[in-house]
Amino acid sequence: MIYPETTWTVIEAIPGAVPMPYDLSCTELDVASALEAGRPFLAAPGHLARPMMDVLLVEDDALVRECLGEALGDAGWRVSEAAGAAEALDLMTTDGMPGVLVADMALGRGMSGLALIAAARLHWPGVRAVLVSGTDMAEPALDTGDRFLRKPFDVDILTRAVSELAARQGTAGLDHAIP
């Protein structure tokens, strides 16, 4: 059994861990899995911890979203999914900054994936992103370190890109919502 005091001590020792001032819960298996994967946890003294949203996947095609979400989940990532930019912004408002934002360029009506990344950066300048596109568009100018993947791609390429960006991010997410 993992006791709250022990958990806090272990979690506090992970570089990039951010303390959280409210009650959280997780299982012993969640903690062990995250520690093995080297993922930071958010924790408060006297409470167990849980990882924040690792990846926000924004894809308007339900089948593609389901496949990519499953692949990222199988790779050990905690994935939240959105069908469009408005839903993604709502999730970020509620859950805070994702460790990595994965967005399709063409999201149907409304904001594009590139515009969504820019909107997210208004609130969290450090958010890392993977932009994906199934069109033959020229590769867009992205922030240094972000990735562009052209569909179709092997899901291993996506999981590697997410892992690299999350490692650069230094945390799996922040504990605050859009002000």
C-alpha positions as CSV (number, residue, x, y, z in Angstrom):
1,M,0.0,0.0,0.0
2,I,1.2,3.5,-0.7
3,Y,0.6,6.0,2.1
4,P,-0.1,9.7,1.4
5,E,3.1,10.8,3.2
6,T,5.2,8.3,1.2
7,T,3.6,9.3,-2.0
8,W,4.2,13.0,-1.5
9,T,7.9,12.3,-0.7
10,V,8.3,10.2,-3.9
11,I,6.3,12.6,-6.1
12,E,8.1,15.7,-4.7
13,A,11.4,14.1,-5.8
14,I,10.4,14.0,-9.5
15,P,11.9,16.9,-11.5
16,G,9.1,19.1,-12.8
17,A,6.5,18.0,-10.3
18,V,4.1,20.7,-9.4
19,P,2.3,20.7,-6.0
20,M,-1.4,21.0,-6.0
21,P,-3.4,22.4,-3.1
22,Y,-6.5,20.2,-3.2
23,D,-7.5,16.6,-2.7
24,L,-6.5,14.2,-5.5
25,S,-6.8,10.4,-5.8
26,C,-5.2,7.6,-7.8
27,T,-4.4,4.0,-7.4
28,E,-1.1,2.5,-6.3
29,L,-0.8,1.1,-9.9
30,D,-1.2,4.6,-11.4
31,V,1.7,5.9,-9.2
32,A,3.9,2.9,-10.0
33,S,3.2,3.1,-13.7
34,A,4.0,6.9,-13.9
35,L,7.1,6.5,-11.8
36,E,8.4,3.8,-14.2
37,A,7.6,5.9,-17.2
38,G,9.3,8.9,-15.6
39,R,6.2,11.1,-15.8
40,P,5.7,13.8,-13.2
41,F,2.7,13.9,-10.9
42,L,0.9,16.7,-9.3
43,A,0.5,16.2,-5.6
44,A,-0.3,17.8,-2.3
45,P,1.1,16.8,1.1
46,G,-1.1,14.3,2.8
47,H,-2.8,13.2,-0.4
48,L,-2.3,10.7,-3.1
49,A,-1.5,12.1,-6.5
50,R,-2.7,11.7,-10.1
51,P,-1.2,12.8,-13.4
52,M,-2.9,15.6,-15.2
53,M,-4.1,15.4,-18.8
54,D,-1.0,14.3,-20.7
55,V,-2.3,14.6,-24.3
56,L,-5.2,16.5,-25.7
57,L,-6.1,15.0,-29.1
58,V,-8.2,17.2,-31.4
59,E,-9.5,15.4,-34.5
60,D,-12.9,15.9,-36.3
61,D,-12.9,12.5,-37.9
62,A,-14.4,10.2,-35.2
63,L,-12.7,7.0,-36.5
64,V,-9.3,8.6,-36.8
65,R,-9.7,10.2,-33.3
66,E,-10.6,6.9,-31.8
67,C,-7.6,5.1,-33.4
68,L,-5.1,7.7,-32.5
69,G,-6.5,8.0,-28.9
70,E,-6.3,4.3,-28.5
71,A,-2.7,4.2,-29.8
72,L,-1.7,7.0,-27.4
73,G,-3.5,5.3,-24.5
74,D,-1.8,2.0,-25.3
75,A,1.5,3.8,-25.2
76,G,0.7,4.9,-21.6
77,W,-0.5,8.4,-22.2
78,R,-3.6,9.8,-20.4
79,V,-5.6,11.1,-23.4
80,S,-8.5,13.6,-23.6
81,E,-10.2,13.9,-26.9
82,A,-12.1,16.6,-28.6
83,A,-13.9,16.7,-32.0
84,G,-13.1,20.3,-32.7
85,A,-11.4,23.5,-31.5
86,A,-14.3,24.8,-29.4
87,E,-14.6,21.5,-27.5
88,A,-10.8,21.5,-27.0
89,L,-10.8,25.0,-25.6
90,D,-13.6,24.0,-23.2
91,L,-11.5,21.0,-22.1
92,M,-8.5,23.2,-21.5
93,T,-10.6,25.7,-19.6
94,T,-11.7,22.9,-17.3
95,D,-8.7,20.6,-17.1
96,G,-5.8,23.0,-17.7
97,M,-2.9,22.9,-20.1
98,P,-2.2,19.5,-21.7
99,G,1.4,18.2,-21.7
100,V,1.1,17.9,-25.5
101,L,-1.7,19.2,-27.8
102,V,-2.2,17.0,-30.9
103,A,-4.4,18.8,-33.5
104,D,-5.5,18.0,-37.0
105,M,-5.1,21.0,-39.3
106,A,-8.6,20.7,-40.8
107,L,-11.1,20.6,-38.0
108,G,-14.3,21.2,-40.0
109,R,-16.2,24.4,-39.3
110,G,-14.5,26.9,-37.1
111,M,-10.9,27.2,-36.1
112,S,-8.1,25.2,-37.7
113,G,-5.7,23.2,-35.8
114,L,-3.0,25.8,-36.3
115,A,-5.3,28.5,-35.0
116,L,-6.2,26.3,-32.0
117,I,-2.5,25.9,-31.1
118,A,-2.1,29.7,-31.3
119,A,-5.2,30.2,-29.1
120,A,-3.9,27.7,-26.5
121,R,-0.6,29.6,-26.5
122,L,-2.3,32.8,-25.5
123,H,-2.9,31.2,-22.2
124,W,0.0,28.8,-22.0
125,P,2.9,29.9,-24.0
126,G,4.8,26.8,-23.3
127,V,2.3,24.2,-24.6
128,R,4.0,21.8,-27.0
129,A,2.1,20.7,-30.1
130,V,1.9,18.2,-32.9
131,L,0.0,19.4,-35.9
132,V,-1.2,16.7,-38.3
133,S,-2.7,17.1,-41.8
134,G,-4.0,14.8,-44.5
135,T,-3.7,17.5,-47.2
136,D,-0.8,18.3,-49.5
137,M,-0.3,21.7,-47.9
138,A,3.1,23.0,-47.4
139,E,4.5,22.4,-43.9
140,P,3.4,25.3,-41.7
141,A,5.8,27.4,-39.7
142,L,5.5,26.0,-36.1
143,D,7.3,27.0,-32.9
144,T,10.7,25.4,-32.5
145,G,10.3,21.9,-31.1
146,D,6.8,21.4,-32.3
147,R,6.1,18.7,-34.8
148,F,4.2,18.4,-38.1
149,L,3.0,15.0,-39.3
150,R,1.5,14.3,-42.7
151,K,-1.3,11.7,-42.8
152,P,-1.1,8.8,-43.1
153,F,1.6,8.1,-40.6
154,D,2.5,5.2,-38.4
155,V,1.2,5.7,-34.8
156,D,4.6,4.9,-33.5
157,I,5.8,8.1,-35.1
158,L,3.1,10.0,-33.3
159,T,3.8,8.4,-29.9
160,R,7.5,9.2,-30.3
161,A,6.8,12.8,-31.2
162,V,4.5,13.1,-28.1
163,S,7.1,11.5,-25.9
164,E,9.8,13.9,-27.1
165,L,7.6,17.0,-26.7
166,A,6.4,15.9,-23.2
167,A,10.0,15.4,-22.1
168,R,10.8,18.9,-23.3
169,Q,7.7,20.3,-21.5
170,G,9.0,19.1,-18.2
171,T,5.6,18.3,-16.8
172,A,2.5,16.4,-17.8
173,G,0.3,19.4,-17.4
174,L,-0.4,22.4,-15.2
175,D,-3.0,22.6,-12.4
176,H,-4.8,25.7,-13.5
177,A,-7.5,26.6,-16.0
178,I,-7.8,29.5,-18.4
179,P,-8.1,32.7,-16.2
